[in-house]
Amino acid sequence: EMQELLGRGQGRQALAAYERAAMEAEQRGAKPDALMAHGATAFIAVRFGMSQKAIRAATRALELGAELPPSPGVNQMLGTVYSIAGGAYRNAGDLAQARRMLEEGVARSQGPRNPTGLNLRYSLAGILLAQGEHATALTRATEVFQMAEASLLAMPAQAPDRIRTAFRRHAALALVLIGRVHLQEGKL
């Protein structure tokens, strides 16, 4: 839904609506709804380059998530929020905090066979490369490629195309990152 609103040019209205929804959900004590609304706020804010707003919303979403019992929906949203927070910190120029967020997200992710977990690992590899840790970045990017490939091979034939596409995208991005590491090391 958020992607659709952004695509239709209604991002600012959506941002205001999600901020309102987060506040109302918190007033009602509806923590799962507040988590989702703060996560949506962070998602949209980072796409508008509003790093500080994204960081505040993501931080609040993570606080709420820590108070909720684990569930597939909560875990999925938390993985997404960690990814958003990592990107927002990176955009704000704080690579150390971006790395910390992404490492926490990787540690909490449900394993390699979900696109959110792969996205966290890929983003972390990018931060490692930006910090000059070529060997670790290469290892992480290679892991992402291998995990995406293994997930595709193990995927049942009836798996949705959007899931297949997500894993293919992560495999391709990982290969690009591997190439960037080699390029920076003068090996290409």
C-alpha positions in Angstrom: 0.0 0.0 0.0 2.8 2.5 0.9 4.5 1.8 -2.4 1.3 2.5 -4.3 0.7 5.8 -2.5 4.3 6.9 -3.3 3.9 5.8 -6.9 0.7 7.9 -7.2 2.5 11.0 -5.8 0.6 10.8 -2.6 3.6 10.2 -0.3 3.3 13.4 1.8 -0.4 12.7 2.5 0.5 9.1 3.4 3.3 10.3 5.6 0.9 12.6 7.5 -1.7 9.9 7.7 0.7 7.3 9.1 2.1 9.7 11.6 -1.5 10.4 12.8 -2.3 6.7 12.8 0.8 6.0 15.0 -0.2 8.6 17.5 -3.8 7.4 17.7 -2.8 3.8 18.0 -0.4 4.7 20.9 -3.2 6.6 22.6 -5.4 3.6 22.3 -2.7 1.3 23.6 -2.8 -0.7 20.3 0.9 -1.5 20.2 0.8 -3.8 17.1 -1.0 -1.0 15.1 1.4 1.6 16.4 4.4 -0.6 15.4 3.0 -0.9 11.9 2.2 2.8 11.6 5.6 4.0 12.9 7.2 1.5 10.5 5.2 2.9 7.6 6.2 6.5 8.7 9.8 5.5 8.7 9.5 3.8 5.3 8.0 6.9 3.7 10.2 9.4 5.5 13.4 7.7 4.3 12.2 7.8 0.7 11.7 11.6 1.0 15.2 12.0 2.4 13.9 12.8 5.9 16.5 10.8 7.7 15.9 12.2 11.2 12.1 11.6 11.0 12.8 8.1 9.7 15.2 7.4 12.5 12.7 8.7 15.1 9.9 6.6 13.7 12.1 3.5 13.3 13.4 3.9 16.9 9.9 4.1 18.2 8.8 1.1 16.1 11.7 -1.0 17.5 10.8 0.0 21.1 7.2 -1.1 20.5 8.4 -4.3 18.8 10.5 -5.2 21.8 7.3 -5.1 23.9 5.3 -7.4 21.7 5.3 -11.2 21.6 7.0 -12.5 18.4 4.8 -13.3 15.5 5.4 -13.5 11.8 3.9 -10.0 11.2 5.9 -8.4 14.0 9.1 -10.2 13.0 8.6 -9.1 9.3 8.0 -5.5 10.3 10.9 -5.4 12.7 13.3 -6.7 10.0 12.0 -4.0 7.6 12.4 -1.3 10.3 15.9 -2.4 11.1 16.7 -2.1 7.3 15.0 1.3 7.1 16.9 2.5 10.2 20.2 1.3 8.8 19.5 3.2 5.5 18.4 6.3 7.4 21.6 6.4 9.5 23.7 5.8 6.4 22.0 8.7 4.6 22.6 10.8 7.7 26.3 9.9 7.4 26.5 7.8 10.6 28.0 4.5 9.3 28.7 3.2 12.7 25.1 3.5 13.8 23.9 2.1 10.5 26.1 -0.9 11.0 24.8 -1.4 14.5 21.2 -1.3 13.4 21.8 -3.7 10.5 23.8 -6.1 12.7 21.0 -6.1 15.3 18.5 -6.8 12.5 20.6 -9.6 11.1 20.8 -11.1 14.6 17.1 -11.0 15.0 16.1 -12.0 11.5 14.4 -15.3 11.1 17.1 -16.8 9.0 18.4 -16.6 5.5 15.4 -17.9 3.7 13.4 -14.7 3.8 13.9 -11.6 1.6 14.0 -9.3 4.6 16.9 -11.2 6.2 18.8 -11.1 2.9 18.1 -7.4 2.5 19.6 -6.8 6.0 22.7 -8.9 5.2 23.1 -7.1 1.8 22.8 -3.7 3.4 25.3 -4.6 6.1 27.8 -5.8 3.4 27.4 -2.3 1.7 28.1 -0.6 5.0 31.2 -2.8 5.6 32.4 -1.8 2.1 31.9 1.9 2.8 33.9 1.5 6.0 36.7 -0.1 4.1 36.3 -3.6 5.4 36.7 -5.3 2.0 37.3 -8.8 3.2 34.3 -8.8 5.5 32.1 -7.1 2.9 33.1 -9.7 0.4 32.3 -12.5 2.8 28.9 -11.0 3.6 28.0 -10.4 0.0 29.1 -13.9 -1.0 26.8 -15.2 1.8 23.9 -13.2 0.5 24.4 -14.6 -3.0 24.7 -18.2 -1.8 21.6 -17.8 0.5 19.6 -16.3 -2.3 20.7 -19.1 -4.7 19.9 -21.8 -2.2 16.5 -20.3 -1.4 15.7 -20.2 -5.1 16.7 -23.8 -5.6 14.7 -25.0 -2.6 11.6 -23.0 -3.5 8.5 -25.0 -4.3 7.2 -24.6 -7.8 4.0 -22.9 -6.6 5.9 -20.1 -4.8 4.7 -16.6 -5.7 6.6 -14.8 -8.5 7.2 -11.8 -6.2 9.1 -14.0 -3.8 11.2 -15.5 -6.6 11.9 -12.0 -7.9 13.0 -10.8 -4.5 15.5 -13.6 -4.2 16.8 -13.1 -7.7 17.2 -9.4 -7.0 19.2 -10.1 -3.9 21.4 -12.5 -5.8 22.0 -9.9 -8.5 22.7 -7.2 -6.0 25.1 -9.4 -4.1 27.1 -10.1 -7.3 27.2 -6.3 -8.0 28.6 -5.7 -4.5 31.1 -8.5 -5.0 32.3 -6.8 -8.1 32.5 -3.4 -6.3 34.7 -5.0 -3.7 37.0 -6.5 -6.3 37.0 -3.2 -8.2 38.0 -1.2 -5.1 40.8 -3.7 -4.4 42.1 -3.3 -8.0 41.3 -6.8 -9.0 39.0 -5.8 -11.9 
